[in-house]
Amino acid sequence: MVFLMPALAFLALGLWLTILVCLFAVALFSARARDTLKLNHCWRIASQLLTASMFTTVVIGLLMMAERSLPGSGPGLENTARMLGLYTDGIAIWMALMVAFIGWAILRFAENYLRGDPGRERFLPWFLTTIGCVLVLAFTNNLLVLAGAWVGVSLALHNLLTLYPDRPQARIAAVQKFIVSRTGDAFVIAGVLLLYHHYGTFRLPEMTAMQAATAADSTALTAAAILLALAAVLKCAQIPFHGWLLRVMEAPTPVSALLHAGVINLGGFLWLRLFPVFDGFTAGHMILLAMGGTTAVIAVITMMTHYSVKHALAWSTCAQMGFMLFEIGMGAYTLALLHLLAHSVYKAHSFLAAGRTVRVSAVDLFPELPVSTRLLWAGATATLASLMLVWQPWLVEGNAVFGALLVLAVASATMGMPRGTSVRGRASIAGLALLLVPVYAILHALLGSAVPDHATFVLPDVAWIAGFALLVALALLSLMVALAPRSRPMASLYRHFSQGLYLDLPFDQLTRRLASNALAAHAGFNRVPHHPFTMEEKA
């Protein structure tokens, strides 16, 4: 077994790297190919490579589990991964598996969706480049490579957002995103350099080992935490830097699905990857907690005011990313990883099935039960959920804020009971809502071993106060929406919330002006129609 495990590890990791190289090779070949038949072959090969990547990632995960459970197997996978510049922990496995699956699903959808579309031939190379860069980012153990992959994802996505260069508003929105992304890239690079200044290495396992051994803090580490938090806030489109996300809706649906289901999650992944190098709660955690929580509360209500499916989904993404960063700021890293994976799958399906959603939304809603009846059932269900969490506080890692948030989710799920439901039907709905607690516990236990140990993480009082304040604000606004949706105060609130409380205006106006100037400067160049990597001067 001692000799077998290193051989299997080298084979699996070598195969995974080979598939990654092949993805980039297919991207380059499809960008240069002129023959339609060859391009169609590229689509099929890309789908097969992503399937192979999923299979290989699962094998690597099984080898990692075998190493931990079988005595005498030795650290073959870990040593081989270190040799190849990879970091094969649970977070990397789950992230790479999710990225390959989402990429495969979007590619299968886009193959038919873009058939006959002039942007189809430009879509594949940039799509595969984006997926490849995210896979590198997920598996690398070198922060310099991570920063390079982070920049590569942003640059490749920009070319997908400008798939239709003849649409002026789409181009302006894409350049706004470009400006925000370059700012975030600068923060990531600066943060990585500060971590190097503190630890003297770019290798993440060495940083983690040094932090566990010394638990030393420094100005450089504090500055790195702040810069990386700001980078995550920009990547996750948090208020007030969220305007670009609402304006890139002119991109085709597969691009929107890739952005909302994959790329925008990278701010959360960055912190899930790097939190072990920091000593507990930092200034960066406070930024994530405050900005993520504020965005979540505002975006949830704003989402309810929009009738456009894509705009409602965009605000939903803002809210979900806000919750994820809020969870990271509160030190609930396992919950944040679960949130990241679940949101990716849910949001990919939401965008790819957006047409079906439009048809469903045209159906008249069922009339609801009287408010008093719904409140009675919601209160009873919330009480039972609270008793379950008091009995087993480990379900939410002993965190009262997330316990209250889970209880609020259970109560909200019960509030939608339609009129005419029998008592048995109401009990069934309440029972399904209560199932959220054990289902969350099972998923939490499944992912718990993937996240590095953070049992010593301690929240300061200011974090608890901010967390409960944001939770109370969310609960009060939700009650107002549920109890008096058509009242005059709610009509006034809806009018302002429909514009996101105008919080994006200053930053949006600045980036829009810069985007307009940038587009005017490059008006003398055209993109070569068949070669998306090439620019030519206008005649």
Secondary structure by P-SEA (a helix, b strand, c coil): caaaaaaaaaaaaaaaaaaaaaaaaaaaaaaacccaaaaaaaaaaaaaaaaaaaaaaaaaaaaaaaaaccccccaaaaaaaaaacccccaaaaaaaaaaaaaaaaaaaaaacccccccaaaaaaaaaaaaaaaaaaaaccccaaaaaaaaaaaaaaaaaaaacccccaaaaaaaaaaaaaaaaaaaaaaaaaaaaaaacccccaaaaaaaaaacccccaaaaaaaaaaaaaaaaaaccccccccccccccccaaaaaaaaacccaaaaaaaaacccccccccaaaaaaaaaaaaaaaaaaaaaaacccaaaaaaaaaaaaaaaaaaaaaacaaaaaaaaaaaaaaaaaaaaaaaaaaaaaaaccccccccaaaaaaaaaaaaaaaaaaaaaccccccccaaaaaaaaaaaaaaaccccccccaaaaaaaaaaaaaaaaaaaaaaaaacccccccccccccaaaaaaaaaaaaaaaaaaaaaacccccaaaaaaaaaaaaccccccaaaaaaaaaaaaaaaaaccccccccccccccccc
